[in-house]
Amino acid sequence: MTGAPAIDRRTARLAGLAAAGTGIQVGATLVASRYAVEQTGPATLTLLRYALGLAVLLAPALLAPRTRFAPRDLLAIVLLGIGQFALLVALLNIGLQYTTAARAALVFASMPLLTLLLAALIGQEKLSGAKGLGVMLTLIGVGLALGETLAAPTGDGNDWLGALAVLGSAVTGAICSVLYRPYLARYPVVRVGALAMAAAILSLLLPAWWEQGTTPLTAIDMTAALVVLFIGLSSGVFFFLWLWALRHAPASRVAVFLALSPPTAALLGVLLLDEPLTLSLLAGLAAIVAGIVMAHR
């Protein structure tokens, strides 16, 4: 009688840690993608990212218990993979070509709120006041953390186009986060992740090939190649953790940790680019942590 709740609490904590790690990784790869996308192109960067990610998952997937996918489930996971990996990240990479990483992070931080609303709409979760307020508090914290960087000019006047692309990315992520859960309950997480990534890679082959006419990979420098390697390998590890968290916790409680990605990007600027550590950044971090705690009440 007393053992089960403890196990549930422990699993919930581990799911939170997995989601938090993914939120931090998303922030780091957002900055890295902003650097690399100019040398690779958005479709090619997405293809390389998940080809490397699949390489990380392939051996664990082959060693996982063999479970036959039902044809209907197989199709659904393939479509979710194309959405989660090809469409979401391609839209994000397109957005980063037109807007700053800070603005992209703020728009993408709407994903937890979109996830909560969608999960409530289809009856997967209850829309409580505390949870909704917590998600809103994290969004406010993101705005505070980014501070003056939101006002930085992009120089080409197409910032609205970048924001629209990133919003499409956030909507796609919210839909996938909610719809993945039934399949994660039926099949091993690593096999679902590997299948989804493989489907996305196949869907990206033609756009990436087309892109080589304007941004050939032969022109990429060593620094950008190492950045792509980091993006790809970390994506494989942390997408597995993200799916594992979605299997063991409600989608909105997992997605709220994505609010950690913008301050991660800002802190990387402090650590790597000698940018100032501002009061608004610290206040934003405090608001994000408070919002995450409130969303988990």
Summary of the structure (lengths in Angstrom):
residues: 297
radius of gyration: 18.7
end to end distance: 22.8
largest distance: 64.0
contacts: 1060
relative contact order: 0.22
helix: 83%
strand: 0%
